[in-house]
């Protein structure tokens, strides 16, 4: 998401490559799973039908990865 927002803030590339998202705006274009249900309904967009549901919850995955890195680092420092 961050790279998408940084290098394609208008969403031109996303719109050209993923036409299912072409009608979305703002954060929803870069992360369609964040689109509010009523806004999605108004656009005729349904997550899971028009675009896949997220496979990983990124915040939780990041937390677990950082914990693993910290654990390995701490083990190396102690040895």
N, C-alpha and C positions, 0 to 999 in steps of 0.2 A: 504494500500500500504506500509506504513512504516513497519508494522509488517512483512509483506511478505518479503520485502527486507532485514530486519534485521535477521529473523530466517530461511529464505530459499533463500539466495542470488543467488544460482545457479538455483533455480526454479524447483528442483527435485520433490517436493511435488505437485506443481501446474501442472507440466507436467503429473504426474501420475494420478491426479484427474480430470484434465480438458484437455483432449487430443486435444481439438480444439485450444489450445494455445501452444501446444508442439513445434511448429516450430518458435515461437517468441523468441526474445532475449532481454536482458537488460530490460530497463524500460517498453517496450511494453509487456513483459511477465507478469509483475506485474500490469500493467495498460494498457490493450490493446487499450483503447480509445485514447491513446496518440500516437499511431502508425501513422506515416505520410501516407497520402493517397497513394502516389506512392509506398512506401514500403509495404503497405498492399496489393495493387494490385499485386505487384511482387510475393508476397507469396500466392496469391489466397485467402486472408483473407478479409472478409467484416464484419465490425461491424454491428450488427443488424441481420445478418444472421448466422454468425459463433459464435458470442458471443453477449449477450444483450448489448444494449446501456446503459450508466449510467442513473440511475433513479434520482440521486441527483448530483448537481455540488458541490463537497465537499468544495471548497473554499468559496462559497457563504453560504453554510449551516453552516460552522464554524463561519463565520462572524456574521450571525444572532444569533447563539447560544451564542456566547460571548456577544453580545449586550443584549440579554435577561438576561443572568446571571448578567451582570453589572447593569441592570435596577433593578433586584430583590435585589441585594446587596445594591445598593444605597438607595432603598426604606426602607430596614431594618435598615440601618445606621441612616436614618433621623427619624425613629420612636422611 
